[in-house]
């Protein structure tokens, strides 16, 4: 893949492709709210729609100037990964469609959604909170990009043994790790930041009290939460391939090699 056959910020095309994929695979696509005339959608498989516990949560497009994640998520789901047969899966293909169209970090109201996930006065956040209420996931994945990065890196919030180094290793055929020891005020080692406690302290001391999606998911809904970043100045197809590799590695860890091919299709 050398280039996309369309703009990376073409939300109508993205939404149309998701509807095609859902139609052919049996996935459920639901509009959770509309901002202006732009629908914000949730996609889930039958197990998630039935309320089965566990499984995987993935979101992309929280920041509109980070376009590789939205196409990587679509590309991965279109490949019919095994996890769709084995586990509940809930996906948010693009939480900030106005930002994606305008190629801006903030939404159409000038708000950074990724500091606002506790603010139910925002229509997207209110609809999102209603959607995830009562759910518990084995893992949540939050796909992002960083203009200042020189390589990939990962924030891992976990209550179990870290898998971060393994996940980053799976992505290195596409992009190398960011060598920085400090990124956005946090200490990294070989592209990895792992935290098991003191999460609220991060919110207060580094984020001004604003809750990112990944932190709120970890505190209330997920056993482990991954925020994966690619350098947004790298080649777009390579960034898309890297995000897909990350998703494949996370899903592999949840399904496990012993379960491959044993499940019936529930998409």
C-alpha positions in Angstrom: 0.0 0.0 0.0 1.6 3.3 -1.0 -1.3 5.7 -0.5 -5.0 5.7 0.4 -7.3 6.0 -2.6 -9.1 8.8 -0.7 -8.4 11.5 1.9 -7.5 10.2 5.3 -10.0 12.7 6.7 -13.0 11.6 4.6 -15.5 10.7 7.3 -18.5 10.0 5.0 -16.3 7.5 3.1 -15.2 6.0 6.4 -18.7 5.6 7.6 -19.9 4.1 4.4 -17.1 1.5 4.5 -18.1 0.6 8.1 -21.7 0.1 7.0 -20.5 -2.2 4.2 -18.3 -4.2 6.6 -21.0 -4.5 9.1 -23.5 -5.6 6.5 -21.3 -8.4 5.2 -20.1 -9.6 8.6 -23.2 -9.3 10.7 -21.7 -6.7 13.1 -24.2 -4.3 14.6 -23.6 -0.6 13.8 -25.6 1.9 15.9 -25.6 5.7 16.0 -25.1 6.7 19.6 -25.6 10.5 18.9 -25.3 13.1 16.2 -23.1 16.2 16.3 -24.5 18.6 13.8 -25.4 16.2 11.0 -22.5 13.9 11.7 -23.4 10.5 13.3 -21.1 9.0 16.0 -21.4 5.3 15.8 -20.7 2.2 17.9 -20.0 -1.2 16.3 -20.3 -4.5 18.2 -20.5 -8.2 17.6 -23.4 -10.4 18.8 -21.6 -11.4 22.0 -21.3 -7.8 23.0 -24.8 -7.0 22.0 -26.0 -9.9 24.2 -24.2 -8.3 27.1 -21.6 -11.0 27.5 -18.8 -9.9 29.9 -15.2 -9.5 29.1 -13.7 -9.1 25.7 -12.2 -6.1 23.9 -13.0 -2.4 23.6 -11.3 -0.3 20.9 -11.7 3.3 19.9 -10.1 5.6 17.3 -10.5 9.1 16.1 -10.8 10.9 19.5 -8.4 13.4 18.0 -9.3 14.4 14.5 -5.7 15.2 13.4 -4.7 11.5 14.0 -6.2 9.7 11.0 -4.2 6.5 10.7 -6.1 4.8 13.6 -9.5 5.1 12.1 -8.4 3.4 8.9 -6.4 0.8 10.7 -9.3 -0.2 12.9 -11.5 -0.5 9.8 -8.9 -2.5 7.9 -8.4 -4.9 10.9 -12.1 -5.6 11.4 -12.6 -6.1 7.6 -10.0 -8.9 7.9 -12.5 -10.8 10.1 -10.1 -11.4 13.1 -10.8 -14.5 15.2 -11.6 -12.5 18.3 -14.9 -11.5 16.7 -15.9 -15.2 17.0 -14.5 -15.7 20.4 -15.1 -12.7 22.6 -17.4 -9.7 23.0 -16.0 -6.8 21.0 -17.1 -3.1 21.2 -15.7 -0.6 18.8 -16.0 3.2 18.4 -14.7 3.8 14.8 -14.4 7.6 15.2 -15.5 9.5 18.3 -14.7 12.9 16.8 -16.0 13.0 13.2 -16.0 16.9 13.0 -12.3 16.9 14.1 -11.4 14.2 11.6 -13.0 16.2 8.7 -11.3 19.4 9.8 -8.0 17.7 10.6 -8.0 19.2 14.1 -7.3 17.7 17.6 -10.4 19.2 19.1 -14.1 18.6 18.2 -16.5 21.0 16.6 -17.0 22.8 19.9 -13.3 23.4 20.4 -13.1 20.7 23.1 -10.4 18.1 23.5 -12.5 15.0 24.1 -9.6 13.1 25.5 -9.6 15.4 28.6 -13.4 15.3 28.9 -14.6 11.7 29.4 -16.0 12.4 32.8 -18.0 15.4 31.5 -21.5 14.2 30.8 -22.6 17.7 29.7 -20.9 16.9 26.4 -23.4 15.0 24.1 -20.8 12.6 22.8 -19.5 11.8 26.3 -23.0 11.4 27.7 -23.9 9.0 24.9 -20.6 7.1 25.3 -21.0 6.7 29.1 -24.5 5.4 28.6 -23.2 2.8 26.1 -20.4 1.5 28.3 -22.4 1.6 31.6 -22.2 -1.7 33.4 -19.7 -3.2 31.0 -16.4 -4.8 32.0 -13.7 -5.5 29.5 -10.6 -7.6 29.6 -8.8 -4.9 27.7 -9.4 -1.5 26.2 -7.3 -0.1 23.3 -7.1 3.6 22.4 -5.4 4.3 19.1 -3.6 7.7 18.8 -0.8 9.5 17.1 1.8 12.1 18.2 3.1 14.9 16.0 6.3 15.2 18.1 7.1 11.5 18.3 9.9 9.9 16.4 8.7 6.4 16.9 5.9 4.3 18.4 5.2 4.2 22.2 2.7 2.8 24.6 0.9 3.8 27.8 -0.1 0.6 29.7 -2.4 0.8 32.7 -2.7 -2.7 34.1 -3.8 -4.9 37.0 -2.0 -7.9 35.6 1.5 -8.7 34.3 2.6 -6.2 31.6 2.4 -7.3 28.0 3.5 -3.9 26.7 7.0 -4.9 25.5 5.6 -7.9 23.6 3.0 -5.7 21.9 5.5 -3.1 20.9 7.8 -5.8 19.5 5.0 -7.0 17.3 4.8 -3.5 15.7 8.5 -3.0 15.1 8.6 -4.5 11.6 6.7 -1.4 10.6 8.0 1.4 12.8 10.6 1.5 15.5 10.2 2.6 19.1 10.5 6.2 20.2 13.9 6.5 22.1 12.9 9.3 24.4 13.1 8.7 28.1 10.5 11.3 28.9 7.3 11.8 26.8 4.7 14.4 27.8 6.1 14.4 31.3 6.0 10.7 31.9 9.0 8.4 32.2 9.4 5.8 29.4 11.7 2.9 28.9 12.1 1.5 25.3 8.8 3.2 24.3 6.8 1.8 27.2 5.2 3.4 30.2 3.5 1.0 32.7 1.4 2.1 35.7 -0.6 -0.1 38.1 -1.4 2.4 40.8 -1.6 6.2 41.3 -3.8 6.7 38.3 -5.8 9.5 39.8 -2.5 11.2 40.6 -1.7 11.4 36.9 -5.1 13.0 36.2 -4.5 15.7 38.9 -0.8 16.4 38.4 -0.3 16.0 34.6 -3.8 16.4 33.1 -5.3 19.2 35.0 -8.1 17.1 36.3 -9.4 16.1 32.9 -10.1 12.4 32.3 -8.8 10.7 29.2 -10.8 7.8 27.7 -8.1 5.3 28.6 -7.9 6.3 32.3 -11.7 6.3 32.8 -12.0 2.9 31.1 -9.2 1.5 33.3 -10.7 2.9 36.5 -14.3 1.7 35.8 -14.5 -0.8 33.0 -11.2 -2.5 32.0 -8.6 -4.8 33.5 -5.9 -3.3 31.3 -5.9 -0.2 29.2 -3.5 0.5 26.3 -2.9 3.9 24.6 -0.9 3.2 21.5 0.8 6.1 19.6 2.5 6.3 16.2 4.5 9.3 14.9 2.0 11.3 12.8 4.8 12.6 10.5 5.6 9.0 9.3 4.3 7.6 6.1 0.5 7.1 6.5 0.3 3.5 5.1 3.1 2.5 7.5 1.2 4.0 10.4 -2.0 2.2 9.5 0.0 -1.1 9.2 1.5 -0.4 12.6 -1.8 0.2 14.3 -3.2 -3.0 12.7 -0.2 -5.0 14.0 -0.9 -3.6 17.5 -4.6 -4.6 17.3 -3.6 -8.1 16.1 -1.2 -8.6 18.9 -3.7 -7.5 21.6 -6.4 -9.7 20.2 -4.0 -12.7 20.0 -3.3 -12.3 23.7 -7.0 -12.3 24.6 -8.0 -15.2 22.4 -4.9 -17.3 23.1 -3.4 -19.9 20.7 -5.3 -22.8 22.4 -8.6 -21.4 21.3 -7.9 -20.8 17.7 -10.4 -22.2 15.3 -12.6 -23.6 18.1 -15.3 -21.0 18.3 -18.5 -20.7 16.3 -19.1 -17.4 14.4 -20.9 -14.9 16.5 -20.5 -11.7 14.5 
